[in-house]
């Protein structure tokens, strides 16, 4: 997990998350992930379409590239927004995350 997190956090500037929007794929850039309790978290605002898409179908693909290597992670994201310890860790790193939805990948 640490190696994957390091690649996403330190080696790349942008990670791309692909979801399903109705019956079509949708892909968008995501910022920094957060490592907490040996789990990688991705963050998004509760009101964004991506959050609604993940709520309907939590199967996603995360892709990143560091100018030499690719990583592709097919996973299911789990809403962990009610985890107060994880939320505190995320807010400590990103103050804007007070209104974020937390997903474990």
Backbone bond lengths (Angstrom), bond angles and torsions (degrees), N, CA, C in turn:
res aa  C-N    CA-C-N  psi(-1)  N-CA   C-N-CA  omega(-1)  CA-C   N-CA-C  phi
1 X - - - 1.453 - - 1.534 109.85 -
2 X 1.319 116.28 -41.67 1.464 121.15 -178.46 1.535 111.20 -59.98
3 X 1.333 116.82 -41.75 1.463 120.82 -179.50 1.527 110.99 -65.31
4 X 1.317 116.41 -42.65 1.468 120.61 178.05 1.521 110.53 -63.89
5 X 1.324 116.21 -45.43 1.463 120.29 178.62 1.523 110.98 -59.97
6 X 1.323 116.99 -46.23 1.467 120.89 -179.43 1.523 110.56 -59.05
7 X 1.331 116.79 -42.74 1.459 119.92 178.52 1.526 110.66 -60.43
8 X 1.323 117.06 -47.74 1.463 121.12 -178.18 1.525 112.15 -67.87
9 X 1.308 117.92 -37.83 1.469 122.38 -173.04 1.524 112.28 -86.50
10 X 1.327 116.85 -44.71 1.456 120.16 -171.19 1.521 114.20 -100.63
11 X 1.313 117.41 -32.52 1.462 119.76 -173.71 1.519 113.78 -88.73
12 X 1.311 116.95 -23.44 1.465 119.56 -177.11 1.526 109.86 -121.75
13 X 1.302 115.76 153.02 1.466 120.42 177.59 1.527 110.88 -93.82
14 X 1.327 115.73 -28.33 1.460 120.77 -177.26 1.523 108.82 -136.63
15 X 1.303 115.20 138.04 1.457 122.19 172.35 1.521 106.63 -115.84
16 X 1.316 116.94 144.61 1.456 121.07 -179.00 1.517 109.76 -109.75
17 X 1.321 115.88 132.31 1.457 121.99 178.83 1.525 108.04 -114.47
18 X 1.326 115.03 125.08 1.465 120.95 178.28 1.521 109.29 -105.97
19 X 1.320 114.94 133.90 1.455 122.46 178.60 1.527 108.68 -127.30
20 X 1.313 115.42 -178.57 1.461 121.58 173.98 1.526 107.53 -107.59
21 X 1.321 115.94 126.75 1.459 122.59 177.99 1.521 107.14 -113.73
22 X 1.325 115.62 94.68 1.465 119.64 -173.26 1.513 108.46 72.07
23 X 1.334 116.40 -111.16 1.463 119.90 176.79 1.527 111.76 -115.94
24 X 1.338 116.64 16.23 1.462 121.39 -178.16 1.531 110.51 -122.74
25 X 1.328 116.49 149.45 1.466 118.77 175.43 1.525 110.77 -73.83
26 X 1.315 115.72 152.53 1.461 122.15 176.50 1.525 107.21 -139.99
27 X 1.320 116.31 134.21 1.459 120.63 -177.03 1.523 109.15 -131.56
28 X 1.325 114.94 137.93 1.461 118.23 178.89 1.517 109.63 -147.35
29 X 1.357 115.84 156.53 1.466 120.19 178.25 1.524 110.87 -75.06
30 X 1.308 115.38 144.01 1.458 122.69 175.38 1.520 108.46 -123.91
31 X 1.315 115.72 152.15 1.450 121.09 178.07 1.515 111.83 -86.84
32 X 1.298 114.29 -150.90 1.459 121.73 -173.63 1.525 113.40 -63.01
33 X 1.327 116.11 133.03 1.457 119.93 169.95 1.527 109.03 -79.71
34 X 1.310 116.72 169.17 1.467 122.52 177.63 1.525 107.62 -127.36
35 X 1.328 116.04 135.28 1.455 120.82 175.28 1.513 108.05 -100.37
36 X 1.333 116.04 123.62 1.461 121.44 177.45 1.516 108.34 -145.35
37 X 1.310 116.14 131.40 1.464 122.05 176.95 1.530 110.98 55.06
38 X 1.339 115.38 39.43 1.467 123.92 179.92 1.533 112.88 60.02
39 X 1.332 116.08 29.67 1.462 122.56 176.61 1.520 107.83 -128.67
40 X 1.322 115.93 144.23 1.458 121.10 177.29 1.522 108.37 -94.30
41 X 1.338 114.89 126.89 1.458 121.37 178.74 1.527 109.82 -108.20
42 X 1.322 116.40 140.08 1.461 122.51 168.07 1.517 106.71 -113.40
43 X 1.317 116.17 149.56 1.457 121.53 -173.18 1.508 110.96 -121.23
44 X 1.316 115.14 143.69 1.449 120.45 172.39 1.524 108.60 -152.90
45 X 1.300 116.19 156.99 1.451 121.56 177.11 1.523 109.15 -71.42
46 X 1.321 116.29 140.44 1.464 121.92 -177.60 1.525 112.98 -58.12
47 X 1.326 116.78 -31.98 1.465 120.45 -174.71 1.528 113.58 -84.83
48 X 1.314 118.42 -9.85 1.463 120.17 -176.70 1.523 111.56 -73.61
49 X 1.334 114.67 152.59 1.460 120.27 179.22 1.521 112.07 -59.06
50 X 1.336 117.28 -36.31 1.461 119.77 -179.05 1.523 110.60 -59.76
51 X 1.316 118.11 -39.70 1.463 121.43 178.54 1.525 110.38 -63.85
52 X 1.313 116.61 -41.61 1.461 120.98 178.89 1.531 111.12 -66.84
53 X 1.343 116.31 -37.43 1.463 120.25 179.01 1.528 110.94 -66.67
54 X 1.334 116.68 -42.07 1.467 120.40 178.55 1.527 110.45 -64.98
55 X 1.329 116.78 -37.19 1.467 119.81 178.24 1.529 111.03 -62.13
56 X 1.337 117.35 -35.10 1.466 121.15 179.45 1.521 112.35 -78.62
57 X 1.335 116.52 -38.17 1.468 121.61 -178.64 1.526 107.14 -148.29
58 X 1.322 116.41 105.39 1.460 119.74 -173.14 1.529 114.22 -85.79
59 X 1.329 117.77 7.67 1.463 121.18 173.56 1.522 108.68 -77.91
60 X 1.334 116.19 118.35 1.453 121.05 -178.64 1.523 109.82 -133.04
61 X 1.320 114.70 168.58 1.454 122.01 172.55 1.526 106.82 -128.29
62 X 1.323 116.41 127.76 1.464 122.36 177.04 1.524 106.74 -109.01
63 X 1.336 116.71 127.55 1.455 121.94 -177.70 1.518 109.01 -128.21
64 X 1.336 116.03 137.78 1.459 121.02 177.02 1.533 108.80 -146.22
65 X 1.334 115.85 156.47 1.463 122.88 -177.27 1.515 108.34 -142.14
66 X 1.340 117.30 134.33 1.466 120.67 -178.24 1.535 113.04 -112.05
67 X 1.311 116.93 27.58 1.466 125.06 -178.04 1.528 113.12 77.88
68 X 1.321 117.78 -3.80 1.459 121.95 174.96 1.519 112.19 -136.77
69 X 1.319 116.45 -39.44 1.456 122.04 -172.78 1.518 111.38 -126.20
70 X 1.317 114.67 145.69 1.461 122.82 175.21 1.516 108.96 -104.17
71 X 1.313 115.13 150.88 1.457 120.45 166.89 1.524 106.75 -133.36
72 X 1.319 115.27 135.13 1.463 121.17 177.16 1.516 106.79 -129.66
73 X 1.324 116.20 121.00 1.458 121.29 -177.30 1.524 108.00 -118.68
74 X 1.309 116.64 111.44 1.460 121.64 172.49 1.526 106.30 -93.39
75 X 1.315 115.84 122.17 1.466 118.87 -175.35 1.522 110.36 -153.94
76 X 1.314 113.89 174.38 1.455 121.45 171.34 1.518 106.85 -110.04
77 X 1.315 116.85 127.90 1.456 120.88 177.38 1.520 109.19 -89.58
78 X 1.309 115.61 137.31 1.460 122.34 -178.77 1.524 108.51 -113.96
79 X 1.321 116.91 126.87 1.459 121.29 178.29 1.527 108.74 -68.30
80 X 1.311 116.24 116.86 1.465 121.80 -179.42 1.529 110.07 -120.46
81 X 1.310 116.22 30.21 1.467 121.89 -175.77 1.522 113.00 -64.19
82 X 1.319 118.01 -22.71 1.463 120.84 -179.40 1.529 113.02 -85.92
83 X 1.320 117.23 -2.69 1.463 122.10 178.85 1.532 108.25 -79.25
84 X 1.319 116.84 99.46 1.472 120.89 -173.92 1.523 112.54 -64.84
85 X 1.318 118.52 -33.81 1.466 120.29 178.70 1.528 110.53 -68.10
86 X 1.327 117.12 -42.52 1.465 120.79 177.64 1.526 109.93 -64.88
87 X 1.323 116.57 -42.86 1.469 121.11 -179.88 1.525 110.49 -60.03
88 X 1.331 117.57 -43.20 1.460 121.27 178.94 1.527 110.66 -62.77
89 X 1.326 117.72 -42.75 1.464 121.39 179.20 1.527 110.96 -62.32
90 X 1.312 116.32 -40.41 1.464 120.77 179.73 1.533 110.36 -68.63
91 X 1.315 117.29 -44.88 1.467 121.27 -179.42 1.532 110.42 -64.74
92 X 1.340 116.90 -35.19 1.466 119.98 176.51 1.525 111.18 -60.55
93 X 1.329 116.66 -32.26 1.463 120.45 179.41 1.530 112.35 -88.68
94 X 1.322 116.58 -35.50 1.471 121.86 -177.56 1.521 108.80 -134.44
95 X 1.311 117.66 103.59 1.463 120.10 -176.83 1.527 112.88 -63.51
96 X 1.320 118.32 -24.98 1.461 121.29 179.12 1.531 111.81 -70.60
97 X 1.320 117.06 -11.80 1.472 120.83 -173.35 1.520 114.08 -76.69
98 X 1.312 118.17 3.20 1.468 120.35 178.29 1.523 110.19 -55.14
99 X 1.316 117.22 -38.25 1.464 121.98 -178.82 1.528 112.73 -96.78
100 X 1.327 118.60 10.96 1.460 121.60 -174.92 1.523 111.45 -83.81
101 X 1.314 113.95 155.75 1.449 121.54 169.32 1.527 105.25 -100.32
102 X 1.331 116.58 134.44 1.453 122.52 -177.55 1.522 110.16 -102.06
103 X 1.300 116.45 130.16 1.458 121.12 177.00 1.508 109.43 -122.39
104 X 1.314 116.66 133.51 1.459 122.69 173.89 1.513 107.09 -90.17
105 X 1.327 116.23 130.86 1.461 120.59 178.17 1.495 111.93 -104.41
